[in-house]
Amino acid sequence: MNPVTDINSMPGSMLFEEATINIINLRLRTYIGFNPDELTKQQDIVINAQISYPATNACSSDEAAQALNYKTITKQMIQHVEDGHFKLLEKLTADLLAIAMTSTQVTHAKVTVEKPHALRFADSVSLTLTAKRN
């Protein structure tokens, strides 16, 4: 059995390209839609996000300060969803994507918001938006 090798002690240099944090099936409730019953009754939504950033420093240092804080991002998303009223999935998804891109460390993000039971005979309707930093 080979022991785990510290990447800092490996011969040559290893360069990590990017890390992708996946937030999977964040289930929240919010006001979403424009039909009369949707304006007064909260509905379930499911959020999935992929957030990429260069993680070389975090991988080599093992220091939290070098990593992207996904807990902070998730808390901002939760607050925005729970405090908001949205007519369109497009607006809600764009807002969440903007939150994901707030940190200058983030190079690329993708957010999908699902609205379960939005259509008869369908499990859900979803919308996905992506962004990348120039």
N, C-alpha and C positions, 0 to 999 in steps of 0.2 A: 504494500500500500504506500503510495507516494504522499508525503506531507504537503499541505497547502503552502505554496510559495507566495511570499509577499511580492506584489508586482514591482515594488520599488527596488527589489534586489535581483530582478531578472536581468540577464545579460541583454544588451541592446536596449532599445526603447520601445515601449508599447504605447501607442496612441489610441485612445478610445475616441470613436467618432462622436456619437451622441447617445444619450440615454433617453428612453421614452417612458414616461410615467403614464400608467393606464388607470384611470378612475372608472370602475366598472359598476354599472347598475346602481347609481346613486338615486334612491327612490325618495321623492319629495311630493308635496302637495302645494298647489297654487291655483290662482284664478287664471284660466287660460281659455280664450275663445271669445266670441262676440254674440252668440245666441243668448237669449234672455236667461235661460237656466244656467249658462256658463258664467254669466256675470255675477251670480250670487252664490254659486256653489263651487268649492274647491275641487280640483281633480288631481288624480295621480299623474305624475310624469316620471320618466326614467332618464337619467343623464349618463352618458358615456363620454369620456374625454381622453384624448391622447395628447400629452404635452412633452415636447422634446427640448433638450438643452444639452450643451457640452458638459460632460460629467468627468472629464479627466482628473480635475483637482479633487473632486469628491471620492473618486475611485482610489486615488493614490494616498489621500490623506486620512480617510475615514473620519473626517470632521463634518459635523452637521452644518456648520456655517458655509461649507463649500457646496452643499447640495441645494437643489430647489426645494422649497418647503411646500409640499403638496397639501399639507394640512391647512395652511393659511389660505391657499387657493380654494380648497373645498369649502372652508368656512365662509368665504366671501360668496361663493356660488349659492350655498344654502341660504344665507341671509337674503341675497338678492331675490331668489325664487320665493321664499316664504313671505317676504314683505311686498312682493309685487303683484300687479294685475297686468295681464298681457292679452292682447287680442290675437296675435299671430305667433305661431311657432318660430317664424323667421326672426322676429324681434327678440324673443326670449333666447334663442340659440345664439344670435349675434351678441347679445349682452354677455352671455356666459363665455363665449369665445374671447371677447374683450377682456374679461376677468382672467382667463387662462393666459393671455398674452401680456398681462400687466408687467410682469417681471422682465427686465431687459435680458435676463439669462435665456429666456424662452426664444427658440429659433423657429419653431413650427408648432401649431396646435390644430386639433380637430375635435369638434364637439358635435355630438348627436343627442337630440332630445326626442324622446318617444312620448306619444300621448296614447296610452292604452285605451282601447275600446272607442276610439274616435269615430270609427266607421263600423257599421253593421257588418258582420261576417269577417272582420279583420281583427287580428290580435292587437295591432297598434298602427299608428301613423307616425313616421319619424322624419326629421329634417336634420341634415348634416351640413356643417359649414367648416371650412378650413382657412387658416391664415398662416403666412410666414413672414418673418422679418426680412426687410430689404438689406 
